[in-house]
Amino acid sequence: MSEHRSHFIVSTMRYVYVVILAVIFILPIIFITFTALKSNADLLTNPFYAFPEKFQWGNFGKAWEQGKLGMYMKNTAVIAFIKVPIGIIIEALAAYALTRMFFKWSTIVFSFFLVGMMIPMQATLVPLNILLNKLNLVNTYPGIFLIYIGFGVPFGILILRGFFRTIPKELDESALIDGCGELGKFFRIILPLSMPAIATLFIFDFMATWNEFLLAQIFITKDSMRTITTGLLAFRGEFTVDYTLLNAGVLISIIPILAVYLSLQRFFVAGLAGSVKG
């Protein structure tokens, strides 16, 4: 009886903990939605958490047109949908070499990749600025691809290496007997079996690329190439900030991230579990 009671208490505490976490994460979205649906007068005269006196659905249309969100979201989509797949292929090839092609210094090489996660991004801004200026890659897509992929590779290798290690080595032997080379094993066996990890990494990498601000603010100065995070600064004037349109723009900007997550969510848990286990 006492064991059943203790199990009930533990389960209840878990549910309470999850509900509290959910409320903490959902409340900011609710307040952003309230602000996006208010008029400026309503926002100034009532607390930010107050329910809108009248729904201003037109704020979303104004934010889209005045903030040029269509152009900024298109620029961000071009960067994300090109950079993320290229980065994942590079990371998968590196993880494959570290887990399936045995060589003496593989652990040291893996540790060298992980060092990239320990270097603060801010410490690299001056060297990167000098490098891109010398290569004439400032305000270019290749330049931003190079930077984003470089910062994303260590995390991608960490995730994929862990998952690749859970794939039985017997499959490699079977592939060799069937005449597969290293690239054949990679594309025909390892990649198809690693779809949960790849989908999980795609979600993380897409979200990080879509929400990245600092590098885009520094290395993309042309308005026609700005990303959505830097484009939202258009709602900030010299002395005031149009918070209603800014919050409407924020809600519009998260739609692609939600779409990507919902389309790949069935792989998400399996990918994380395999990566941690490995």
C-alpha positions, -999 to +999 in steps of 0.1 A: +000+000+000+028+024+009+046+015-023+015+023-043+011+056-025+047+066-030+044+058-067+012+080-069+030+109-051+060+107-075+037+106-105+017+135-093+049+155-086+061+148-122+028+160-137+028+191-115+064+198-126+056+194-163+025+216-160+046+243-143+072+241-170+045+243-197+030+274-181+064+291-179+070+285-216+035+293-228+030+326-208+054+347-229+037+335-261+003+345-246+016+380-236+032+385-271-002+375-287-020+400-264+004+428-273+002+420-311-037+422-309-038+456-291-038+491-303-010+514-292-034+533-270-046+501-254-010+490-248+000+523-231-031+525-209-033+489-197-007+463-184+010+441-210-007+411-195-042+425-198-066+411-224-070+433-255-100+457-253-105+451-290-087+427-313-066+446-338-062+418-365-049+445-389-017+446-370-005+415-387-011+429-422+006+462-412+036+443-398+039+423-430+038+453-453+055+480-432+082+457-418+089+441-453+086+407-435+080+389-468+114+399-481+132+392-448+116+358-444+124+348-480+161+357-473+161+337-441+145+307-459+171+308-486+199+307-461+183+281-439+171+257-466+205+257-483+229+260-453+212+233-431+212+204-456+248+212-467+259+214-430+242+181-422+259+163-451+293+176-439+286+166-403+273+132-413+304+124-433+326+135-405+306+115-380+307+084-403+345+087-405+348+089-367+326+059-361+330+035-390+365+042-405+388+032-377+420+052-374+444+059-346+436+094-336+398+094-340+391+103-304+415+132-305+400+144-338+365+142-322+378+162-292+392+188-316+358+193-332+342+197-297+366+225-290+346+245-315+316+244-291+337+259-263+349+290-282+327+320-276+312+334-308+320+369-297+357+361-296+357+353-333+339+383-347+370+404-354+390+376-371+359+367-391+353+402-401+389+406-413+387+372-432+354+380-450+366+414-460+398+401-475+378+374-494+351+400-504+324+378-488+307+404-467+270+408-477+271+376-497+253+343-492+285+322-495+301+342-467+272+337-443+270+300-453+306+296-444+302+311-410+270+294-401+283+259-412+315+264-393+297+272-360+272+244-366+296+215-374+307+206-338+271+202-325+261+183-356+290+158-353+282+154-316+246+144-323+253+122-354+283+104-339+262+093-309+235+079-332+259+063-356+275+043-328+242+026-320+240+011-356+253-025-355+287-030-371+274-063-386+256-042-412+290-028-424+303-064-429+272-074-448+276-043-470+312-051-477+302-087-487+276-072-511+303-051-527+295-017-511+323+008-507+325+034-480+303+059-498+278+031-506+276+021-470+272+058-460+244+066-485+226+032-486+228+020-450+239+046-425+219+076-437+186+058-441+189+042-407+198+076-392+167+095-403+155+101-367+188+117-358+191+137-390+155+150-386+163+160-350+194+178-361+175+195-390+150+209-364+177+222-341+199+236-369+170+252-388+158+268-356+192+281-347+198+294-383+163+311-384+167+328-350+204+338-354+209+375-349+245+385-340+263+372-371+236+383-394+236+418-379+273+422-384+280+405-417+248+414-436+244+451-438+224+454-471+187+458-464+178+436-494+197+406-478+187+411-442+173+381-423+140+381-403+157+386-369+175+418-380+146+429-402+124+431-371+145+460-360+126+481-385+099+485-359+123+504-337+124+541-343+149+567-331+129+574-300+101+549-298+094+512-306+061+501-321+056+471-298+022+461-313+036+456-348+069+442-335+051+415-316+028+408-346+060+404-366+075+380-341+044+358-342+046+357-380+083+349-380+078+317-359+054+301-383+081+284-404+098+270-373+065+255-361+059+241-396+093+224-397+089+210-362+054+197-368+065+180-400+094+162-384+082+157-348+077+120-352+114+115-356+123+140-328+122+118-297+138+088-314+166+109-327+174+124-293+172+090-275+196+075-300+221+104-298+221+103-260+224+066-258+254+066-282 
